[in-house]
Amino acid sequence: DQQVKQNSPSLSVQEGRISILNCDYTNSMFDYFLWYKKYPAEGPTFLISISSIKDKNEDGRFTVFLNKSAKHLSLHIVPSQPGDSAVYFCAARTSGGSNYKLTFGKGTLLTVNP
Amino acid sequence: KAGVTQTPRYLIKTRGQQVTLSCSPISGHRSVSWYQQTPGQGLQFLFEYFSETQRNKGNFPGRFSGRQFSNSRSEMNVSTLELGDSALYLCASSLMGFEQFFGPGTRLTVL
């Protein structure tokens, strides 16, 4: 049972436009969400996170939106740059106790065309 | 501050052999988690260690094991390797359990 789903395996956008990556989750116990970017042959790099007490978090060109009622989050990248081309993973965890386990989606390959 | 390091970066083994992978976390981080990445399954959680104790374990067979040392360095061992164990093995360290910082991974190929 996949608890974190990224239904779009790939996304292609033009440089300068907005990239929107989507993620859905099924486990209502998740209350902390993260986005990672991964280049080939490298480990994932942390991008941005959001707690369930918020519905939006911004960091430069990256904004994450959380819709708890829909169990949906999205990552917006504005403006998109060719260097943003990578696989983006959505991850979730419960923050209670000593549970540090992250549950990942299968990723979305973003291609930003010059 | 140095990032998470993993050794070796690449490894080729044959079926039936065993392998040990090493991970050094970011200085001061006491939590180390291991993940397996395969093309079909994405990143899957293996286990997490904190202060030399395994606190969480994913849904992997007992052939996968790990340990953590007093300096927070961690090792992962896979015994009786199978072809399906070919994957990128990623280690991540964390200070407070929220943001996890990943190493570059060890690419294991089982022939």
HADDOCK unambig.tbl for C-alpha pairs under 7 A between the chains (distance, minus, plus):
assign (segid A and resid 42 and name CA) (segid B and resid 104 and name CA) 4.63 0.50 0.50
assign (segid A and resid 42 and name CA) (segid B and resid 105 and name CA) 6.78 0.50 0.50
assign (segid A and resid 43 and name CA) (segid B and resid 90 and name CA) 6.83 0.50 0.50
assign (segid A and resid 43 and name CA) (segid B and resid 102 and name CA) 5.53 0.50 0.50
assign (segid A and resid 43 and name CA) (segid B and resid 103 and name CA) 5.33 0.50 0.50
assign (segid A and resid 43 and name CA) (segid B and resid 104 and name CA) 4.12 0.50 0.50
assign (segid A and resid 43 and name CA) (segid B and resid 105 and name CA) 5.82 0.50 0.50
assign (segid A and resid 44 and name CA) (segid B and resid 102 and name CA) 5.92 0.50 0.50
assign (segid A and resid 45 and name CA) (segid B and resid 101 and name CA) 6.94 0.50 0.50
assign (segid A and resid 45 and name CA) (segid B and resid 102 and name CA) 6.73 0.50 0.50
assign (segid A and resid 46 and name CA) (segid B and resid 101 and name CA) 6.66 0.50 0.50
assign (segid A and resid 99 and name CA) (segid B and resid 56 and name CA) 6.92 0.50 0.50
assign (segid A and resid 100 and name CA) (segid B and resid 97 and name CA) 5.18 0.50 0.50
assign (segid A and resid 101 and name CA) (segid B and resid 45 and name CA) 6.88 0.50 0.50
assign (segid A and resid 104 and name CA) (segid B and resid 43 and name CA) 6.00 0.50 0.50
assign (segid A and resid 105 and name CA) (segid B and resid 42 and name CA) 6.85 0.50 0.50
assign (segid A and resid 106 and name CA) (segid B and resid 41 and name CA) 6.56 0.50 0.50
assign (segid A and resid 106 and name CA) (segid B and resid 42 and name CA) 4.50 0.50 0.50
